[in-house]
Structures are given as structure tokens and as C-alpha cells.
Amino acid sequence: MTTLSAPITELPERFRPLTREEYLALGDLGVFAGQRVELVGGVIVEMPPINPPHNGTVILLTKLLVEAAGDRYAVACQGGLDLDPISQPMPDFMILSPRDYRQANPDPATALAIIEVADSSLRFDLGEKARRYAMAGVPVYWVIDLGGRTVHVHTDPRSDGTWGRVTRLRDGAHPIGDLDLTIDLDIVLGR
């Protein structure tokens, strides 16, 4: 990650966020070549390196989610979500309405659930990302906290960026929101 000697700690009143279209144009020009970045709230965010626990969990969850989804849902892994005009996060997983996504990225209308696998990104995933997903109306947001061996489940999104319900799960098999899709946390969390 880039380290600045004195990074900004508070956005100025007249801050101009980068739009999703500008972000994508910069990507087309190769500005982010070799970097893992995402656009969140008009700010380009460097994503942390993928360590073995994160990578292993993503590999395991890919298998579990694809098998559980069958033909009922599409499962996207670490792809772009056109969340709002100034955000294109790259969640670890999106459970999507089944359709062809080759012409347009998933968006809040087609994202039935978002799942993030978190270790060093936990604070950001539970903070700014949770707020943005709620504001966009994503129905279900799971954050798998690898260090805490817990899943933070957010449901009932509100337009002010809060969630009507946030619970924590530690074990057992649980459906993802109201979807016909169940994941066994004992397998995911290695219990």
C-alpha cells in the first residue's frame, strides 16, 4: 500500500469525489495496473494483500456458495458492483439475481446479498462499506470476521446508511437472509 507522510484525516467541505465513470476511465488507461483498488464514496481505496487465511476462506466459500446457489442465483467473486455514482466496491462475494452480466455490472437492484471476508479490512467493512451498502438498499450484508471467528449479519437496510438489524453468528448452518441458500459456519470458520 502507498504510505503518505501526512495523509488527509478529514475531507474538506468542498471535496469533489471521483465518479465511477472517471474511475473506470483511469483503469482503462492503466493507471491502476498491478494494484488492487476499489472506489468507495469517490475515494480510491487500496485493498490489502490477500493472505492465506483470507484466500483459503474465499476458495472454500466459492465452492460452498456455488453448490448451494445451483441455478437459483448467480455467484460473483471479487467483481465490481456499481453501487452508486461514486462507488464501485469489489466485494468478496455477491449473490445475484440470475441473469447475464456480460453487458452491465451488478447493481443494488440485482445484488441479493453481499459477503465480505475480513481480517485487516474489518473496520472498513463494518463501517464505510456497511453504510454504503445500506444506503444503496442491498438487502443482506455479511462480514466474515476471520480473527473473531464471527459473522456479522446486517439486514433491513435503511436509506440513512444504518441497518435495522445487526446480529452475530458463530456456528451452525444459517440461511443468507431470505434466500434459499444456507451456509454452514462450522465449515467456513473451521470449527
C-alpha positions as a Markdown table, in Angstrom:
| # | Residue | x | y | z |
|---|---|---|---|---|
| 1 | Met | 0.0 | 0.0 | 0.0 |
| 2 | Thr | 1.0 | 3.5 | -0.6 |
| 3 | Thr | 2.1 | 5.3 | 2.6 |
| 4 | Leu | 1.7 | 9.1 | 2.7 |
| 5 | Ser | 3.8 | 11.1 | 5.1 |
| 6 | Ala | 0.7 | 13.1 | 6.1 |
| 7 | Pro | -2.5 | 11.6 | 4.8 |
| 8 | Ile | -5.7 | 13.6 | 4.9 |
| 9 | Thr | -7.7 | 12.8 | 8.1 |
| 10 | Glu | -10.8 | 14.9 | 7.3 |
| 11 | Leu | -12.3 | 15.7 | 3.9 |
| 12 | Pro | -12.6 | 19.4 | 3.2 |
| 13 | Glu | -16.0 | 20.9 | 2.9 |
| 14 | Arg | -15.7 | 21.3 | -0.9 |
| 15 | Phe | -14.3 | 17.8 | -1.6 |
| 16 | Arg | -15.0 | 16.6 | -5.1 |
| 17 | Pro | -15.4 | 12.8 | -5.3 |
| 18 | Leu | -14.2 | 10.8 | -8.2 |
| 19 | Thr | -17.1 | 9.4 | -10.2 |
| 20 | Arg | -17.4 | 5.8 | -11.2 |
| 21 | Glu | -17.1 | 6.7 | -14.9 |
| 22 | Glu | -13.8 | 8.6 | -14.2 |
| 23 | Tyr | -12.5 | 5.7 | -12.1 |
| 24 | Leu | -13.2 | 3.2 | -14.9 |
| 25 | Ala | -11.6 | 5.5 | -17.5 |
| 26 | Leu | -8.5 | 5.7 | -15.3 |
| 27 | Gly | -8.5 | 1.9 | -15.1 |
| 28 | Asp | -8.8 | 1.7 | -18.9 |
| 29 | Leu | -5.7 | 3.9 | -19.2 |
| 30 | Gly | -3.7 | 1.5 | -17.0 |
| 31 | Val | -3.4 | 3.9 | -14.0 |
| 32 | Phe | -4.1 | 1.0 | -11.6 |
| 33 | Ala | -2.1 | -1.7 | -13.4 |
| 34 | Gly | -0.8 | -4.2 | -10.9 |
| 35 | Gln | -2.8 | -2.7 | -8.0 |
| 36 | Arg | -5.9 | -3.9 | -6.2 |
| 37 | Val | -8.1 | -0.9 | -5.7 |
| 38 | Glu | -11.8 | -0.1 | -5.4 |
| 39 | Leu | -13.8 | 3.1 | -5.5 |
| 40 | Val | -15.8 | 3.8 | -2.3 |
| 41 | Gly | -17.5 | 7.1 | -1.8 |
| 42 | Gly | -15.5 | 8.8 | -4.5 |
| 43 | Val | -12.2 | 7.8 | -3.0 |
| 44 | Ile | -9.8 | 5.2 | -4.5 |
| 45 | Val | -9.1 | 2.7 | -1.8 |
| 46 | Glu | -6.1 | 0.3 | -1.9 |
| 47 | Met | -7.2 | -3.2 | -0.9 |
| 48 | Pro | -4.9 | -5.1 | 1.4 |
| 49 | Pro | -2.8 | -8.0 | 0.1 |
| 50 | Ile | -4.6 | -11.3 | 0.2 |
| 51 | Asn | -3.1 | -13.5 | 2.9 |
| 52 | Pro | -3.6 | -17.3 | 3.2 |
| 53 | Pro | -6.5 | -17.3 | 5.7 |
| 54 | His | -8.4 | -14.8 | 3.5 |
| 55 | Asn | -7.6 | -16.6 | 0.3 |
| 56 | Gly | -8.4 | -20.0 | 1.7 |
| 57 | Thr | -11.8 | -18.8 | 3.1 |
| 58 | Val | -12.6 | -17.3 | -0.3 |
| 59 | Ile | -11.7 | -20.5 | -2.1 |
| 60 | Leu | -13.8 | -22.6 | 0.3 |
| 61 | Leu | -16.8 | -20.2 | 0.2 |
| 62 | Thr | -16.7 | -20.1 | -3.6 |
| 63 | Lys | -17.2 | -23.8 | -3.6 |
| 64 | Leu | -19.9 | -23.7 | -0.9 |
| 65 | Leu | -21.8 | -20.8 | -2.4 |
| 66 | Val | -21.8 | -22.0 | -6.0 |
| 67 | Glu | -23.0 | -25.5 | -4.9 |
| 68 | Ala | -25.7 | -24.0 | -2.7 |
| 69 | Ala | -26.9 | -21.5 | -5.2 |
| 70 | Gly | -27.4 | -24.0 | -8.0 |
| 71 | Asp | -29.4 | -22.4 | -10.8 |
| 72 | Arg | -31.4 | -20.2 | -8.5 |
| 73 | Tyr | -28.7 | -17.5 | -8.1 |
| 74 | Ala | -25.5 | -16.2 | -9.7 |
| 75 | Val | -22.4 | -16.0 | -7.5 |
| 76 | Ala | -19.8 | -13.4 | -8.3 |
| 77 | Cys | -16.4 | -13.5 | -6.6 |
| 78 | Gln | -14.3 | -10.3 | -6.2 |
| 79 | Gly | -16.0 | -8.4 | -9.0 |
| 80 | Gly | -17.2 | -4.9 | -9.4 |
| 81 | Leu | -20.6 | -3.7 | -8.0 |
| 82 | Asp | -22.0 | -0.5 | -9.5 |
| 83 | Leu | -23.2 | 0.6 | -6.1 |
| 84 | Asp | -23.8 | 4.4 | -6.7 |
| 85 | Pro | -22.4 | 7.1 | -8.9 |
| 86 | Ile | -19.2 | 7.4 | -6.8 |
| 87 | Ser | -18.7 | 3.8 | -5.7 |
| 88 | Gln | -17.7 | 0.6 | -7.3 |
| 89 | Pro | -16.6 | -1.7 | -4.4 |
| 90 | Met | -15.2 | -5.1 | -5.1 |
| 91 | Pro | -16.9 | -7.4 | -2.5 |
| 92 | Asp | -15.5 | -10.8 | -2.0 |
| 93 | Phe | -18.9 | -12.3 | -2.9 |
| 94 | Met | -22.2 | -11.1 | -4.4 |
| 95 | Ile | -25.3 | -13.4 | -4.5 |
| 96 | Leu | -27.1 | -12.1 | -7.6 |
| 97 | Ser | -30.3 | -12.5 | -9.5 |
| 98 | Pro | -29.6 | -15.0 | -12.2 |
| 99 | Arg | -29.1 | -13.2 | -15.5 |
| 100 | Asp | -26.3 | -12.4 | -18.0 |
| 101 | Tyr | -23.9 | -9.8 | -16.6 |
| 102 | Arg | -21.6 | -9.5 | -19.6 |
| 103 | Gln | -23.1 | -6.2 | -20.7 |
| 104 | Ala | -23.5 | -4.5 | -17.3 |
| 105 | Asn | -22.1 | -4.9 | -13.8 |
| 106 | Pro | -24.3 | -6.0 | -11.0 |
| 107 | Asp | -26.0 | -3.1 | -9.1 |
| 108 | Pro | -28.1 | -2.8 | -5.9 |
| 109 | Ala | -31.2 | -4.0 | -7.8 |
| 110 | Thr | -29.6 | -7.3 | -8.7 |
| 111 | Ala | -27.4 | -7.8 | -5.6 |
| 112 | Leu | -29.4 | -10.0 | -3.3 |
| 113 | Ala | -26.6 | -10.3 | -0.7 |
| 114 | Ile | -23.0 | -9.2 | -0.3 |
| 115 | Ile | -20.4 | -11.1 | 1.7 |
| 116 | Glu | -17.0 | -9.7 | 2.7 |
| 117 | Val | -14.2 | -11.9 | 4.2 |
| 118 | Ala | -12.4 | -9.6 | 6.7 |
| 119 | Asp | -9.2 | -9.7 | 8.6 |
| 120 | Ser | -7.2 | -6.4 | 8.2 |
| 121 | Ser | -10.2 | -4.8 | 6.5 |
| 122 | Leu | -12.7 | -5.4 | 9.3 |
| 123 | Arg | -13.1 | -1.8 | 10.5 |
| 124 | Phe | -13.7 | -0.5 | 6.9 |
| 125 | Asp | -16.0 | -3.4 | 6.0 |
| 126 | Leu | -18.2 | -2.8 | 9.2 |
| 127 | Gly | -18.0 | 0.9 | 8.8 |
| 128 | Glu | -18.0 | 2.7 | 5.5 |
| 129 | Lys | -18.8 | -0.3 | 3.3 |
| 130 | Ala | -21.8 | -1.3 | 5.6 |
| 131 | Arg | -23.1 | 2.3 | 5.5 |
| 132 | Arg | -22.9 | 2.5 | 1.7 |
| 133 | Tyr | -24.5 | -0.9 | 1.2 |
| 134 | Ala | -27.4 | 0.1 | 3.5 |
| 135 | Met | -27.8 | 3.4 | 1.7 |
| 136 | Ala | -28.0 | 1.6 | -1.7 |
| 137 | Gly | -30.6 | -0.9 | -0.3 |
| 138 | Val | -28.6 | -4.1 | -0.5 |
| 139 | Pro | -30.9 | -6.4 | 1.4 |
| 140 | Val | -28.3 | -8.6 | 3.2 |
| 141 | Tyr | -24.7 | -7.9 | 4.1 |
| 142 | Trp | -22.4 | -10.5 | 5.8 |
| 143 | Val | -19.0 | -9.7 | 7.1 |
| 144 | Ile | -17.0 | -12.8 | 8.0 |
| 145 | Asp | -14.6 | -11.8 | 10.7 |
| 146 | Leu | -11.7 | -14.2 | 10.4 |
| 147 | Gly | -9.9 | -13.0 | 13.6 |
| 148 | Gly | -13.0 | -13.0 | 15.7 |
| 149 | Arg | -14.4 | -16.2 | 14.1 |
| 150 | Thr | -17.8 | -14.5 | 13.8 |
| 151 | Val | -20.1 | -13.5 | 11.1 |
| 152 | His | -21.7 | -10.0 | 11.4 |
| 153 | Val | -25.1 | -10.2 | 9.7 |
| 154 | His | -26.7 | -6.9 | 8.5 |
| 155 | Thr | -30.4 | -6.9 | 7.4 |
| 156 | Asp | -33.1 | -4.3 | 6.9 |
| 157 | Pro | -31.1 | -1.6 | 5.2 |
| 158 | Arg | -32.1 | 2.0 | 5.7 |
| 159 | Ser | -31.5 | 4.9 | 3.4 |
| 160 | Asp | -29.7 | 6.8 | 6.1 |
| 161 | Gly | -26.9 | 4.2 | 6.0 |
| 162 | Thr | -27.9 | 2.2 | 9.0 |
| 163 | Trp | -29.2 | -1.3 | 9.3 |
| 164 | Gly | -32.4 | -2.2 | 11.2 |
| 165 | Arg | -30.9 | -5.4 | 12.4 |
| 166 | Val | -27.3 | -6.5 | 13.1 |
| 167 | Thr | -26.6 | -9.8 | 14.6 |
| 168 | Arg | -23.6 | -12.0 | 15.1 |
| 169 | Leu | -23.3 | -15.7 | 14.3 |
| 170 | Arg | -20.6 | -18.0 | 15.4 |
| 171 | Asp | -21.6 | -21.5 | 14.4 |
| 172 | Gly | -24.3 | -23.7 | 12.8 |
| 173 | Ala | -26.0 | -23.6 | 9.4 |
| 174 | His | -27.7 | -20.4 | 8.5 |
| 175 | Pro | -29.7 | -19.1 | 5.5 |
| 176 | Ile | -28.4 | -15.9 | 3.9 |
| 177 | Gly | -31.2 | -13.5 | 4.5 |
| 178 | Asp | -34.5 | -14.8 | 3.0 |
| 179 | Leu | -32.7 | -16.5 | 0.2 |
| 180 | Asp | -33.0 | -20.3 | -0.4 |
| 181 | Leu | -29.2 | -20.6 | 0.3 |
| 182 | Thr | -27.8 | -21.9 | 3.6 |
| 183 | Ile | -24.1 | -21.8 | 4.7 |
| 184 | Asp | -22.6 | -23.9 | 7.5 |
| 185 | Leu | -20.4 | -21.6 | 9.5 |
| 186 | Asp | -18.7 | -24.5 | 11.3 |
| 187 | Ile | -17.2 | -25.4 | 7.9 |
| 188 | Val | -16.5 | -21.7 | 6.9 |
| 189 | Leu | -14.9 | -20.8 | 10.3 |
| 190 | Gly | -13.1 | -24.1 | 10.6 |
| 191 | Arg | -14.7 | -25.4 | 13.8 |
